[in-house]
Amino acid sequence: MRKTASKTATKAAQQLDKLLAQIALDHLFIETLATRNSDSLDFHDVSVWGVKSALMAAYQAGLAAGQNTAAKTADQPTSQQAA
């Protein structure tokens, strides 16, 4: 069971990394969030409206994820309901 939880956590982390990279690309025009050990590649000039747009996208993604989790939890019967 421990391996399953670890795989789930790893998959969730990978999905989050992919989502954040897509937000960075779509809203800030940053091609990768990987550290490249070069100031010219690791630091970016971005507009405040781009930052705001990226933050809103991240907020909306978190809100949607929370609603999906709540819906899944609501659909599952509790142990008292199942008994």
N, C-alpha and C positions, 0 to 999 in steps of 0.2 A: 504494500500500500504506500510505503514511503516513496518508492520510485515513481508511482503514478502522480503523487503530489508534486514531486520534483519536476517531472515532465510537464505538468500543467503550469507550474510557476515559470519554467523556462519558456514555454509556448506563449504565455501571457507577456513575459518580458520582451520576447521577440516581436509580438504584435504591437506592443507599446512603442518599441524602437522604430518599427516601420511607420506607425502612425505619426510619431513626432518628426521623422525624416520627411514624410510627405507634407506635413504642415510647414516645415521649414522651407521646403522647395516651393510649395504653392504660394506662400504668403511673404516669405523673406528672400526668395530666390537663392537660397543656400543649397548647394548641390549635395552636400553630405554633412552629417554631424560627427563624423569620425575625426579624431584628432590627427592632424597631419604634421605636427611639430614644425610649423612654419607660420610666422606671424601673418604673412600675406594670405595664407590659406585658412588660418584658424580664427582670424578676427575679421568681422564684416561691418561695413557701414550699412545700416538699415534705417528706413524711415519710421517715424513714430506711428504712422497709420498702418505700416506693415506689421509692426510689433503688436499694435492693437488688434489687427485682423488675425494674427497668429494666436494671440491669447484668447480671442473669442472662439476660434476654431477648436482650440484645446479644451476650453470650457464646455463647448457644445458636445464634443466627443466624450468628455467625462460625464456630462449630464445624461447623454444617451446610454452610456455604459451602465450608469447607476439605475436608469429606468429598466434596462434589459435585465439586470440582476434582480431588481425588485419584482419584475414580472415573472421571472423564472421561479423565484422563491414563493410567490403567491400561488403559482400553479402546482407546487409540490405539496402534498398533504403532510401535515405534521404527524408525529408519532401518536399523538392523542386522537387525531382524526382517523388514522388508519386502524386503530384498535377497536 
